[in-house]
């Protein structure tokens, strides 16, 4: 149970960072679409590892997008790092 609380807090933190990027006009639309899909994957029912893996897959695809502003890339790498910390 203790891990569940920790994972929920991490997911909340990830969603806040995703939300920040979604509201940023300098982030390309294809990146926003992938971030939105990742946010939805994190909100679904199921185990933490499945949800984080699905989100990681979506975000990993866009982490090297050449149109991504440098600070946004840093935020995305941070999100990926947080997702990596979620294990069942």
C-alpha positions, 0 to 999 in steps of 0.5 A: 500500500505504501508503494501505491501512495508513492506511485499515485504521487509520482503519477500526479507529478507526471500529469502536472508536467504533461499538462504544463507542456500541453498548455505551451504554444511552442510545443508541436501538435504531434508532441502534444498528441503523444503527451495527451495519449500518455496522460490518458494511459496513466489515468486508466485502470490497471497495474502501475507498471502497465500504465507507466509502460504504455505512457513511456512508449508514447512519450519515448517516441517523441523525446527526440523530435527535432522540433521540440524546444530544448526546455521541453525536451528536458521536461520530457526526459524528466517525465520518462525518468519518473515513469521509469521509477514506477514499478509494481 
